[in-house]
Amino acid sequence: MNEKSDKDFVKEICARDVDFSQWYIDVVRKAELADYAPVRGCMVIRPYGFAIWEYLRDELDRRIKATGHENAYFPLLIPESFLAKEAEHVEGFSPQVAWVTKGGDEDLEERLAVRPTSEAIICQMYSKWIRSWRDLPVLINQWANVMRWEKVTRLFLRTSEFLWQEGHTAHRTEPEAKQEALMVLDLYHEFLNDYLAIPAHKGVKTDREKFAGAVRTYAVEALMPDGRALQAGTTHNLGQHFARVFDITFLEEDNLLHYVWQTSWGVSTRLMGALIMVHGDDAGLKIPPRVAPIQAVIVPITFEKSKAEVLEAARALKGELAAAGVRVRLDDRDEYTPGWKFNEWELRGVPLRIELGPKDLAAGVVTAVRRDNRKKEQVPRGDAAPWVNAKLDEIQTDMLKAATAYRDEHTREVTSRDDFYLVFEGRPGFVKAPWCGDTLCEERLSEETGATIRFLPLEDTPADGFKCVGCGSEASQWAYFAKAY
Ligand SMILES: [Zn+2]
């Protein structure tokens, strides 16, 4: 690839205003996060994308373990008879299940499902492992791939195979299970907020939107720059539904057999899609420092006669930053101009770019440019390491502030039916509106506007005196609507 075509390559990103979907795909592919696989609907996560996923995963894993959970691994294949045990569950997933029917040349006696989720296999095992109240609670998480055959796919956002974590817990009492589902909801909410700089809303799903087989589904819902909501994670209070189907009982202190109370919860590589969309701009990615594989890149500005001196200073600076805990890269590639490198690292979303040239050396400074707002600052060379660390924290905070301001500007209240229909001729973001609580009304609203109820507030929100925006009858509560991914 020669220099000219490289420059064009960086510029070949569709503007967000022109076509947001195209912008997204361009950024994912040109920043080398992921690519399409030979099997339709599957993706290859490339090293740069996988590095982001690893930082995200490791931190979430740390938080999951810190709340008392342990990791385990269950098999990829689930016998059809296990999956078929729970009617609602199997019905919910059956259009998307991929099946293994042969081992070598031989037909299998029973079809095996490639897991679309692992309730069926995990519940089967829990029914063997759990005997007494002393065995409870069981708090297990698994990091795994799952497969749901998708007709329309988009890298990270909707792929047939994706990576996720799925927590599966069993408890002695109903309040414990409910508390677990809400605790993990908070955990997800905080993780998104202070690690990914994504300010999500949290709430409970309506019956129509809940997970097949759950009593209650809770979700964190984030807002994307095109005005669509994205469900970033869910937790489910499963009640005793699966326990009855899979016969998971324990001997209580009263010497009677009781069914356990269960939860399940998960987030997936979809979070990568949210991260890309929430923060990116027309120049490409903006990665929050905490999850950035490269937090600072040093680009030496070299001229023939000062080259050796500048490179030496750049190497020293790199060593100093690395020793201070900064994930730093020195881009000393000869074949690219500094301008080309600036474009590339902007595209790849590196939070801080440090320029070092003969003028900086002479003045005893380094020049730094923030990716989030492009502000340029000069810092005394001697202060570089603590300054960079403080600046990365500031960028993280400012990115959350910007995303929060956007979310709040695009969360509005609408109380009349006419306004509701009018506002959903576009993509207004989240719309809080009074609703009657009826599923048929919810369905009709959704068909007519393209918006769905993303969540109901966790606390009681009586809507006394208001009429439902769908049917005009007395409203029973407030609901948050949006068009969604
Ligand atoms: Zn209604």
Residues whose N, C-alpha, C, O or C-beta is under 5 A from the ligand:
A	BS01	ZN	C436 C441 C468 G470 C471 G472
